[in-house]
Amino acid sequence: MTAYLETLSLVERLHRLLLDVIKDEFERVGILDINAVQALLLFNIGDNEVTAGELKSRGYYQGSNVSYNLKKLVEMGYMHHQRCEIDRRSVRVRLTDRGRHIRDAVRELFSRHAVGLVSKRVINPEGLEEITGALKRMERYWGDQIRYIY
């Protein structure tokens, strides 16, 4: 139980720390009009055209959080939006050139970190694969708890 609780706490802290790392990088390069959550959202959308529901169903975001941030990103010119022809209630979004610039900045940050983790011997590629595998198994287990326990 102790190891599980420590893992939960670490996952939560790492997510908050990731947001701080993105925020600090953006302050360093002078990108001040977008927050870390929004930048990560742009990174996760990438070259795709998606709806808020698709992002929520992928498990990236809570419904109200993603809808609010998508609206703000459209207003700030980081995303295009268009009503779906079939379901007029649904809006599809994709990155603008400005949004792709942010996505690329986050990608470059993550690339530097990936190289730095290995070059500074914080962790090797095999260790990253092992961590990723364990976290995917936890994700699957938690997903199963939500879907099948009730």
C-alpha positions as CSV (number, residue, x, y, z in Angstrom):
1,M,0.0,0.0,0.0
2,T,2.8,2.4,0.9
3,A,4.5,2.0,-2.5
4,Y,1.2,2.5,-4.3
5,L,0.4,5.7,-2.5
6,E,3.9,7.0,-3.1
7,T,3.5,6.2,-6.9
8,L,0.2,8.1,-6.9
9,S,1.7,11.0,-5.2
10,L,4.7,11.0,-7.6
11,V,2.5,10.8,-10.7
12,E,0.5,13.8,-9.5
13,R,3.7,15.8,-8.6
14,L,5.3,15.0,-11.9
15,H,2.3,16.3,-13.9
16,R,2.4,19.6,-11.9
17,L,6.2,19.8,-12.4
18,L,5.8,19.2,-16.1
19,L,3.4,22.2,-16.3
20,D,5.9,24.3,-14.4
21,V,8.7,23.2,-16.8
22,I,6.6,24.3,-19.8
23,K,5.7,27.6,-18.0
24,D,9.4,28.3,-17.3
25,E,10.4,27.6,-20.8
26,F,7.8,29.8,-22.2
27,E,8.8,32.7,-19.9
28,R,12.4,32.2,-21.0
29,V,11.6,32.5,-24.7
30,G,9.0,35.3,-24.2
31,I,5.8,33.4,-24.9
32,L,3.6,34.9,-22.2
33,D,0.0,34.8,-23.6
34,I,-0.6,31.1,-23.2
35,N,-0.5,28.9,-20.2
36,A,1.2,25.5,-19.8
37,V,-2.1,23.5,-19.9
38,Q,-3.1,25.2,-23.2
39,A,0.4,24.6,-24.6
40,L,0.2,20.9,-23.7
41,L,-3.2,20.7,-25.3
42,L,-1.8,22.2,-28.6
43,F,1.0,19.7,-28.4
44,N,-1.4,16.7,-27.9
45,I,-3.6,17.8,-30.8
46,G,-0.6,18.1,-33.1
47,D,-1.6,17.8,-36.7
48,N,-5.0,16.3,-36.0
49,E,-8.4,17.8,-36.4
50,V,-10.4,16.9,-33.3
51,T,-13.5,17.6,-31.2
52,A,-13.5,18.3,-27.5
53,G,-15.2,15.0,-27.0
54,E,-12.4,13.1,-28.8
55,L,-9.8,14.7,-26.5
56,K,-11.9,13.8,-23.5
57,S,-12.4,10.2,-24.7
58,R,-8.6,9.8,-25.3
59,G,-8.3,10.5,-21.6
60,Y,-6.3,13.7,-21.9
61,Y,-8.7,16.2,-20.4
62,Q,-11.8,16.6,-18.3
63,G,-14.8,17.9,-20.3
64,S,-15.2,21.4,-18.9
65,N,-11.5,22.0,-18.8
66,V,-11.0,21.1,-22.5
67,S,-14.0,23.0,-23.7
68,Y,-12.9,26.2,-21.9
69,N,-9.3,25.9,-23.1
70,L,-10.3,25.2,-26.7
71,K,-12.5,28.3,-26.7
72,K,-9.7,30.4,-25.3
73,L,-7.2,29.0,-27.9
74,V,-9.6,29.8,-30.7
75,E,-10.1,33.4,-29.4
76,M,-6.3,33.9,-29.1
77,G,-5.7,32.6,-32.7
78,Y,-4.0,29.4,-31.9
79,M,-6.7,27.2,-33.3
80,H,-9.3,27.2,-36.1
81,H,-12.7,25.9,-35.4
82,Q,-15.5,24.7,-37.7
83,R,-18.9,23.2,-37.0
84,C,-19.3,19.6,-38.0
85,E,-21.6,19.1,-41.0
86,I,-23.3,16.0,-39.6
87,D,-23.6,17.1,-35.9
88,R,-24.0,20.9,-35.8
89,R,-23.5,20.8,-32.0
90,S,-20.0,19.5,-32.4
91,V,-17.1,21.7,-33.3
92,R,-13.8,20.4,-34.9
93,V,-10.6,22.3,-34.2
94,R,-7.1,22.3,-35.7
95,L,-4.0,24.3,-35.1
96,T,-3.3,27.5,-36.9
97,D,0.3,28.5,-37.8
98,R,0.5,30.2,-34.5
99,G,-0.7,27.1,-32.7
100,R,1.9,24.9,-34.6
101,H,4.6,27.3,-33.4
102,I,3.6,26.6,-29.8
103,R,3.4,22.8,-30.5
104,D,6.9,22.9,-32.0
105,A,8.3,24.8,-29.0
106,V,6.9,22.1,-26.7
107,R,8.2,19.4,-29.0
108,E,11.7,21.0,-28.9
109,L,11.6,21.3,-25.1
110,F,10.6,17.6,-24.8
111,S,13.3,16.6,-27.3
112,R,16.0,18.4,-25.3
113,H,14.8,16.8,-22.1
114,A,14.8,13.3,-23.7
115,V,18.4,13.8,-24.8
116,G,19.4,15.3,-21.5
117,L,17.9,12.5,-19.4
118,V,20.0,10.0,-21.3
119,S,23.2,12.0,-21.8
120,K,23.3,12.9,-18.1
121,R,22.6,9.3,-17.2
122,V,19.4,10.1,-15.3
123,I,17.8,7.2,-17.1
124,N,18.6,5.0,-20.1
125,P,16.2,4.3,-23.0
126,E,15.4,0.9,-21.6
127,G,14.5,2.4,-18.3
128,L,12.1,4.8,-19.9
129,E,10.5,1.9,-21.8
130,E,10.1,0.0,-18.5
131,I,8.5,3.0,-16.8
132,T,6.2,3.6,-19.8
133,G,5.1,0.0,-19.8
134,A,4.3,0.0,-16.0
135,L,2.3,3.3,-16.3
136,K,0.3,1.9,-19.3
137,R,-0.6,-1.1,-17.3
138,M,-1.7,1.1,-14.4
139,E,-3.8,3.2,-16.9
140,R,-5.4,0.0,-18.2
141,Y,-6.1,-1.2,-14.7
142,W,-7.7,2.1,-13.7
143,G,-9.7,2.2,-16.9
144,D,-11.0,-1.3,-16.2
145,Q,-12.0,-0.2,-12.7
146,I,-14.1,2.6,-14.1
147,R,-15.7,0.5,-16.8
148,Y,-16.3,-2.9,-15.1
149,I,-16.6,-2.5,-11.4
150,Y,-20.0,-1.0,-11.2
